[in-house]
Amino acid sequence: MNAPGIVPEIAPETRMGAVELTVADLDRTLDYWQRQIGLRVLEHGDGRAALGTDTPVLRFVEEPGAQPDTGHTGLYHVALLVPDRPSLARWLAHAARDQVPLTGLSDHYVSEAIYLSDPDEHGIEVYWDRPREVWEGQVAERMTTLPLDVGDLLGVLDDPRSEPFDGLAGRTVMGHVHLRVAEIPATTAFYCDALGFALMAAFGAQASFMSAGGYHHHLGANTWESRGNRRPPPGHATLEQVTIVLPEAVDVERLAHEAAAVGAEPERREDGVLVRDASGNPVLLTTRP
């Protein structure tokens, strides 16, 4: 039996599932995420759609006229993890050829990452992980943000100018989700102290990075735009749901119990249990991929 007040670590097999977002114009969204990002539409109907390469990584719900949101808690970015470095290089070559607007290119030591935003200003990261033996056990000391060596990345391709691109590589998954939150201590208390994620790195009261199973991070959180703020009011394109996929139903029940103990008021649904973190961000606990 666990000691009183000690929450066991979350199951190491835990991973992130599909993220659900509201958007102002679903047709515009589908065009962007297919042409510019390279995902496929897997489900579509009644103002909703799911996109991915093999299984859904994103779900969109149309809210006509919704405005982009800034300054409130919610999504900072979704992070699409491609299976290897050539896959990231092919995506970057496509972005250069097709003039896809980017917002950043970074080397984080644990990964190489490319950043951009969709038409509703939902943040996006496309990245690959360096081999785990390079960074495992050193995340807090090593994870950083340096300029990406674009030439070296594109150098893995024979000819970036003519490299074929017919979409993001198969086996692309939701690697992590980065949230905008009201404050870091309460966020860390919820995800680490209540749900059992490990704190992998922290940057004072500004940002924290948390994971299951020793990964560099499944969840990021920052207050850069949202310190002390709340969820956006109606009429904004925003985060509807983050999904945490657990290996067993008993894991869902345990985490729902721990969330209830800190006042998260679990809501039972057909596909799992919905809880809200300290900033009001909705999180689905489920076993479904």
Backbone torsions as a table, in degrees:
resi	resn	phi	psi	omega
1	MET	NA	141.6	179.9
2	ASN	-74.1	146.8	176.2
3	ALA	-62.3	148.0	179.5
4	PRO	-55.7	133.7	178.0
5	GLY	82.1	-4.1	179.5
6	ILE	-101.4	116.7	179.7
7	VAL	-93.5	127.3	178.9
8	PRO	-64.4	154.6	177.6
9	GLU	-60.4	146.4	176.3
10	ILE	-63.3	150.1	-177.9
11	ALA	-53.0	132.2	-175.9
12	PRO	-63.5	-21.3	179.3
13	GLU	-80.3	-3.6	-179.0
14	THR	-56.7	141.0	178.0
15	ARG	-145.4	173.9	178.9
16	MET	-92.0	144.5	176.7
17	GLY	-110.5	-158.4	-175.3
18	ALA	-66.0	144.0	174.4
19	VAL	-103.2	135.0	-179.9
20	GLU	-108.4	131.7	-176.8
21	LEU	-131.8	148.1	169.6
22	THR	-91.0	147.9	-178.9
23	VAL	-138.8	156.1	-176.0
24	ALA	-77.8	-34.3	-173.5
25	ASP	-142.2	105.0	-173.7
26	LEU	-64.4	-39.7	179.0
27	ASP	-60.9	-43.0	177.7
28	ARG	-61.8	-42.2	180.0
29	THR	-62.7	-46.7	-178.6
30	LEU	-64.4	-39.1	178.1
31	ASP	-61.7	-45.7	-178.4
32	TYR	-64.4	-50.4	-174.0
33	TRP	-70.5	-22.7	174.7
34	GLN	-82.7	-52.5	-174.5
35	ARG	-74.1	-47.2	-173.5
36	GLN	-84.2	-43.6	-177.1
37	ILE	-89.0	-40.3	177.1
38	GLY	100.5	22.1	174.2
39	LEU	-88.0	163.6	177.2
40	ARG	-109.1	147.5	174.8
41	VAL	-78.8	120.7	-178.7
42	LEU	-102.2	-27.8	177.4
43	GLU	-145.8	145.8	-178.8
44	HIS	-160.7	127.1	176.2
45	GLY	164.3	148.7	175.7
46	ASP	56.3	42.6	175.7
47	GLY	74.6	16.4	-179.0
48	ARG	-133.1	156.3	176.3
49	ALA	-156.9	152.7	174.8
50	ALA	-124.8	136.9	-178.8
51	LEU	-128.2	152.3	177.1
52	GLY	-179.3	-167.5	171.7
53	THR	-105.8	-46.9	177.6
54	ASP	-116.3	-48.3	176.9
55	THR	-128.1	160.2	-176.7
56	PRO	-61.0	134.1	170.4
57	VAL	-113.4	-19.5	179.1
58	LEU	-139.4	142.5	172.7
59	ARG	-126.4	136.4	-178.8
60	PHE	-119.9	140.0	176.4
61	VAL	-123.1	124.7	-177.8
62	GLU	-77.4	130.5	171.4
63	GLU	-128.8	90.3	-171.9
64	PRO	-52.2	133.0	177.1
65	GLY	82.3	-0.2	-179.9
66	ALA	-58.9	139.9	-178.8
67	GLN	-97.1	148.5	174.6
68	PRO	-57.5	147.8	-177.2
69	ASP	-110.3	134.6	172.0
70	THR	-135.7	146.9	172.3
71	GLY	89.6	-15.9	179.8
72	HIS	-98.4	171.1	173.7
73	THR	-72.2	156.6	-177.6
74	GLY	148.1	-139.0	-176.9
75	LEU	-88.8	132.7	167.2
76	TYR	-93.5	-53.5	168.3
77	HIS	-160.8	153.6	165.9
78	VAL	-90.4	151.1	-175.9
79	ALA	-128.3	108.8	-178.2
80	LEU	-90.2	116.8	-176.8
81	LEU	-93.7	115.0	176.5
82	VAL	-88.6	158.3	-169.0
83	PRO	-73.0	-21.5	-176.3
84	ASP	-160.1	172.7	-176.0
85	ARG	-66.6	-41.6	176.6
86	PRO	-57.9	-34.0	178.0
87	SER	-63.5	-40.9	177.2
88	LEU	-67.4	-40.5	178.7
89	ALA	-62.0	-42.3	178.3
90	ARG	-62.9	-38.6	179.3
91	TRP	-65.7	-42.7	179.5
92	LEU	-64.6	-39.7	177.4
93	ALA	-61.4	-41.8	175.3
94	HIS	-60.2	-45.9	-178.6
95	ALA	-61.5	-38.6	178.9
96	ALA	-68.4	-46.3	-179.0
97	ARG	-63.9	-43.0	-174.0
98	ASP	-94.5	9.2	175.0
99	GLN	53.8	49.0	174.8
100	VAL	-76.2	121.9	-178.7
101	PRO	-65.1	130.8	179.1
102	LEU	-113.8	157.4	176.6
103	THR	-113.8	-9.9	179.6
104	GLY	-179.2	155.6	175.4
105	LEU	-139.6	118.0	-170.1
106	SER	-134.4	148.7	169.5
107	ASP	-108.1	114.7	-177.7
108	HIS	-100.2	11.3	-174.4
109	TYR	70.2	-50.9	176.6
110	VAL	-75.5	-18.6	-174.1
111	SER	-160.2	166.7	168.4
112	GLU	-116.7	136.7	-168.0
113	ALA	-141.1	146.6	177.2
114	ILE	-124.5	136.0	-173.7
115	TYR	-120.3	147.4	177.1
116	LEU	-163.4	179.8	-179.4
117	SER	-135.8	146.9	179.3
118	ASP	-86.6	178.9	-175.9
119	PRO	-60.9	-21.6	176.5
120	ASP	-94.0	8.3	179.9
121	GLU	67.2	25.5	168.2
122	HIS	-74.4	127.4	-178.1
123	GLY	-73.3	146.9	-177.0
124	ILE	-134.8	138.6	169.1
125	GLU	-125.1	133.8	170.3
126	VAL	-115.6	125.0	-172.6
127	TYR	-149.3	165.8	168.9
128	TRP	-130.1	153.1	179.1
129	ASP	-92.8	134.4	166.2
130	ARG	-65.7	156.3	-178.5
131	PRO	-50.8	140.9	-173.5
132	ARG	-59.6	-32.9	-179.3
133	GLU	-66.5	-16.7	178.5
134	VAL	-71.7	-36.6	-171.7
135	TRP	-123.7	-10.7	-174.5
136	GLU	-58.2	133.2	-178.9
137	GLY	79.7	0.4	-177.4
138	GLN	-127.6	16.7	-172.3
139	VAL	-59.1	-48.7	-176.8
140	ALA	-60.0	-36.6	-177.5
141	GLU	-83.3	-29.8	-169.4
142	ARG	-103.1	-32.3	-174.6
143	MET	-63.4	127.8	-173.1
144	THR	-150.1	-174.5	173.9
145	THR	-134.7	109.0	177.7
146	LEU	-123.4	161.6	177.0
147	PRO	-62.1	139.0	177.2
148	LEU	-72.9	135.2	174.8
149	ASP	-81.5	89.0	-174.9
150	VAL	-62.8	-41.3	-179.4
151	GLY	-61.8	-41.5	180.0
152	ASP	-67.5	-39.7	179.3
153	LEU	-64.8	-49.5	-179.3
154	LEU	-68.2	-18.7	179.9
155	GLY	-66.8	-13.6	177.2
156	VAL	-76.5	-10.0	179.1
157	LEU	-98.2	150.3	177.4
158	ASP	-64.5	-47.1	179.6
159	ASP	-150.5	98.8	-178.1
160	PRO	-56.7	-28.2	-177.1
161	ARG	-69.0	-26.3	-177.1
162	SER	-120.5	7.1	-178.1
163	GLU	-62.5	124.4	-179.1
164	PRO	-62.8	145.8	174.6
165	PHE	-141.3	114.7	177.7
166	ASP	-122.5	30.6	177.5
167	GLY	122.8	167.7	176.4
168	LEU	-59.5	149.2	-176.9
169	ALA	-61.1	146.1	170.6
170	GLY	-56.6	152.7	-177.4
171	ARG	73.8	13.5	169.9
172	THR	-68.3	133.2	-176.7
173	VAL	-131.0	170.8	172.4
174	MET	-80.1	99.0	-174.7
175	GLY	-72.0	-44.9	175.8
176	HIS	-156.7	169.1	177.4
177	VAL	-130.6	132.3	-179.9
178	HIS	-110.5	126.0	-173.0
179	LEU	-108.5	150.5	165.5
180	ARG	-92.1	128.7	-175.8
181	VAL	-131.3	165.6	-178.7
182	ALA	-79.1	-36.3	177.6
183	GLU	-157.2	150.3	-176.1
184	ILE	-77.6	-46.0	-177.9
185	PRO	-55.8	-44.4	179.6
186	ALA	-67.3	-34.5	178.3
187	THR	-65.9	-46.8	179.3
188	THR	-63.5	-39.4	178.4
189	ALA	-60.4	-40.3	-178.8
190	PHE	-69.4	-54.6	-172.9
191	TYR	-75.1	-34.4	-177.2
192	CYS	-94.3	-53.8	-175.5
193	ASP	-73.1	-34.3	-179.3
194	ALA	-92.5	-50.7	-174.6
195	LEU	-88.2	-20.5	175.0
196	GLY	95.1	13.0	171.4
197	PHE	-67.8	154.1	176.0
198	ALA	-92.6	138.4	174.5
199	LEU	-80.3	114.6	-175.0
200	MET	-93.7	-33.2	179.5
201	ALA	-160.1	147.6	179.6
202	ALA	-141.6	144.1	178.6
203	PHE	-124.0	74.7	-179.8
204	GLY	56.9	-136.9	180.0
205	ALA	-91.8	13.4	-174.8
206	GLN	-102.3	-33.8	-175.0
207	ALA	-158.9	152.1	173.5
208	SER	-146.2	156.3	-176.9
209	PHE	-133.7	127.0	-170.0
210	MET	-130.4	151.3	-176.7
211	SER	-153.3	169.0	168.9
212	ALA	-111.0	146.2	171.5
213	GLY	64.9	21.8	176.6
214	GLY	82.2	5.2	176.7
215	TYR	-64.1	157.2	-177.4
216	HIS	-64.6	-41.1	165.3
217	HIS	-171.8	135.4	168.8
218	HIS	-94.6	-27.2	-179.8
219	LEU	-132.2	130.7	169.4
220	GLY	-115.0	154.8	178.2
221	ALA	-147.3	140.0	176.2
222	ASN	-146.4	161.6	178.5
223	THR	-113.8	15.5	-172.8
224	TRP	-57.5	-36.2	-179.4
225	GLU	-115.3	-9.5	-165.5
226	SER	-127.9	12.2	-175.6
227	ARG	-53.9	125.1	176.7
228	GLY	71.8	8.9	-175.4
229	ASN	-100.1	-176.1	-176.6
230	ARG	-124.6	-178.1	173.4
231	ARG	-62.2	150.9	-178.9
232	PRO	-67.2	153.2	175.6
233	PRO	-70.8	166.3	177.8
234	PRO	-55.2	152.9	178.2
235	GLY	94.2	9.9	178.0
236	HIS	-117.3	146.1	173.3
237	ALA	-74.6	120.6	-168.9
238	THR	-149.8	179.3	178.0
239	LEU	-76.3	123.8	175.8
240	GLU	-97.6	-30.0	-176.0
241	GLN	-171.3	132.2	164.9
242	VAL	-100.0	144.2	-179.9
243	THR	-117.3	127.3	172.8
244	ILE	-109.0	117.6	-176.7
245	VAL	-96.4	118.4	-178.1
246	LEU	-105.3	154.6	-174.7
247	PRO	-72.1	-31.0	-173.2
248	GLU	-136.1	153.2	177.4
249	ALA	-60.2	-33.5	179.4
250	VAL	-63.7	-30.0	176.7
251	ASP	-68.1	-40.6	177.3
252	VAL	-60.5	-46.4	-178.3
253	GLU	-63.5	-41.0	-179.2
254	ARG	-64.9	-44.4	-178.9
255	LEU	-68.8	-35.0	175.9
256	ALA	-62.2	-40.0	177.9
257	HIS	-63.9	-44.0	-179.8
258	GLU	-66.3	-37.9	178.1
259	ALA	-65.3	-40.3	177.8
260	ALA	-61.8	-36.0	-177.9
261	ALA	-65.3	-22.9	177.9
262	VAL	-106.0	16.7	173.0
263	GLY	84.3	21.0	-177.0
264	ALA	-81.6	-7.4	175.1
265	GLU	51.1	70.9	-179.4
266	PRO	-57.2	139.9	178.3
267	GLU	-115.5	113.6	-177.9
268	ARG	-77.0	133.0	-179.9
269	ARG	-131.5	169.5	-178.8
270	GLU	-60.5	-34.5	-175.8
271	ASP	-99.4	6.3	179.1
272	GLY	153.1	-150.1	-179.8
273	VAL	-127.0	125.4	179.4
274	LEU	-95.6	128.6	174.8
275	VAL	-126.6	166.4	177.5
276	ARG	-124.5	135.2	-179.8
277	ASP	-76.0	-175.8	-174.0
278	ALA	-65.1	-16.8	177.7
279	SER	-101.1	4.4	-179.9
280	GLY	86.4	4.4	178.9
281	ASN	-70.1	127.5	-176.5
282	PRO	-80.4	132.2	-175.7
283	VAL	-130.4	121.6	176.8
284	LEU	-93.0	125.2	173.0
285	LEU	-97.4	123.4	-172.4
286	THR	-153.3	167.1	170.6
287	THR	-106.8	-4.0	-175.7
288	ARG	-82.8	136.8	179.2
289	PRO	-68.8	NA	NA
